[in-house]
Amino acid sequence: MAIVVIINVVIRRRSTLGLVLILVVGVPVPVGAHAALVKSTPARGATVVQPPQRVELIFSERLEPAYSTVAVLDGTGQQVDLRDAGLSPADSRRLSVSLPPLPAGAYTVRFRVLSVDGHVVESDFPFTVGARGAAR
C-alpha cells in the first residue's frame, strides 16, 4: 500500500525525492540473522547403532574459527570428544570434533559459535548410542 502511494507521488510530481523514496523503500535491507544449526551428524535426538567417529554441525552462516567450539559430553557431564574441534578448511559453516569409540549411552553435543555477523549462538542436543534393538 505504501509503495502505491509513493509511486503516485512520483507520477504526480516526477520529483527526484519521490524516486529516492521508491529506491529506499523498495530495496531489501539485510536482516542481522544469527547462525542457525541447519544439520547435525548424528541428528538431534537420534539413536545410532554404530558410535559416530565425528560429530559434524552445519550452520546457516559462516563462523569465526577462534570463537566457535563444540564438545561432546557423556551422561555424567564429562567431555568425551578428542578435543580437536574445528571448522572445515573448505567450508567455514561446518564445525566438527572427533570421537573415540563410544560405549552405549546417552550423550550431549554442546556448541557455542560466533557467526561472522557478530552474533553468538549456543545450544546443545542429545543423541544416544544404543544396541541394535534400541535403534529407531
C-alpha positions in Angstrom: 0.0 0.0 0.0 2.8 2.4 0.9 4.6 1.7 -2.3 1.5 2.5 -4.3 1.2 5.9 -2.6 4.9 6.7 -3.2 4.5 5.7 -6.9 1.6 8.1 -7.2 3.6 10.9 -5.7 6.4 10.2 -8.2 4.0 10.2 -11.1 2.4 13.5 -10.0 5.5 15.3 -9.1 8.1 13.5 -11.1 10.5 14.5 -8.4 13.8 13.2 -7.6 12.7 12.9 -4.0 9.9 10.6 -4.9 12.3 8.4 -6.9 14.7 8.3 -4.0 11.8 7.2 -1.7 10.9 4.3 -4.1 14.5 3.1 -4.1 14.8 3.3 -0.3 11.5 1.6 0.4 11.9 -1.0 -2.4 15.5 -2.1 -1.7 15.7 -5.1 0.6 17.7 -4.5 3.7 19.7 -7.4 5.1 18.4 -8.5 8.5 21.0 -9.5 11.1 20.3 -13.2 11.2 22.1 -15.5 13.6 23.9 -18.6 12.6 21.3 -21.4 12.9 22.1 -25.1 13.1 20.9 -26.5 9.8 22.0 -30.1 10.2 24.0 -32.3 12.5 25.5 -35.8 12.3 24.4 -37.5 14.4 21.0 -35.8 14.3 19.4 -34.1 17.3 17.8 -36.8 19.4 19.0 -39.7 17.2 19.7 -43.2 18.5 22.6 -44.7 16.5 23.7 -48.3 16.5 27.3 -47.6 15.5 29.1 -44.9 17.5 30.0 -42.0 15.3 33.6 -41.2 14.6 32.9 -37.5 14.5 30.1 -35.0 15.3 29.6 -32.6 12.5 27.4 -29.4 12.7 26.4 -27.4 9.7 25.3 -23.8 10.2 23.4 -21.3 8.0 26.2 -18.8 8.1 30.0 -18.7 8.2 31.5 -19.0 11.6 34.5 -17.3 13.3 37.1 -20.1 13.9 38.6 -18.6 17.0 35.3 -18.3 18.8 33.4 -21.5 17.7 33.5 -24.6 19.8 31.8 -27.9 20.1 32.1 -30.6 22.8 30.5 -34.0 23.4 29.6 -34.9 27.0 28.7 -38.3 28.4 25.8 -38.9 30.8 27.9 -37.6 33.8 28.8 -34.4 32.1 32.4 -35.4 31.3 33.8 -34.3 28.0 34.5 -37.4 25.9 35.5 -36.0 22.5 39.1 -35.8 21.3 39.2 -32.0 21.8 40.1 -31.3 18.2 37.1 -29.2 17.3 37.5 -27.0 14.3 36.0 -25.6 11.2 36.3 -27.3 7.8 39.0 -25.6 5.7 36.7 -26.0 2.7 33.5 -24.6 4.4 33.5 -22.3 7.4 29.9 -23.2 8.1 30.9 -26.8 9.1 32.2 -27.4 12.7 33.2 -30.8 13.8 35.0 -32.8 16.5 36.5 -36.3 16.6 35.2 -39.0 18.9 36.9 -42.1 20.5 34.9 -45.4 20.3 31.9 -44.5 22.5 30.2 -47.1 24.6 26.4 -47.4 24.6 24.8 -44.5 26.4 23.4 -41.0 26.3 25.5 -38.1 25.1 25.1 -34.3 24.7 26.5 -32.2 22.0 27.2 -28.7 23.3 28.2 -25.9 21.0 28.9 -22.2 21.1 29.6 -20.3 17.9 30.2 -16.8 16.7 28.9 -16.1 13.2 30.6 -13.6 11.0 27.7 -11.2 11.6 28.9 -10.9 15.3 26.1 -12.9 17.0 26.8 -15.7 19.5 24.6 -18.8 19.4 24.9 -21.5 21.9 22.8 -24.6 22.4 23.0 -28.4 23.0 21.2 -31.5 21.9 21.2 -35.2 22.9 22.0 -38.3 20.9 22.2 -41.9 22.1 24.5 -44.8 21.2 22.4 -47.9 21.6 22.2 -51.6 20.9 20.7 -52.8 17.6 17.3 -53.4 19.1 17.3 -49.9 20.6 17.9 -48.1 17.4 14.9 -46.2 15.8 
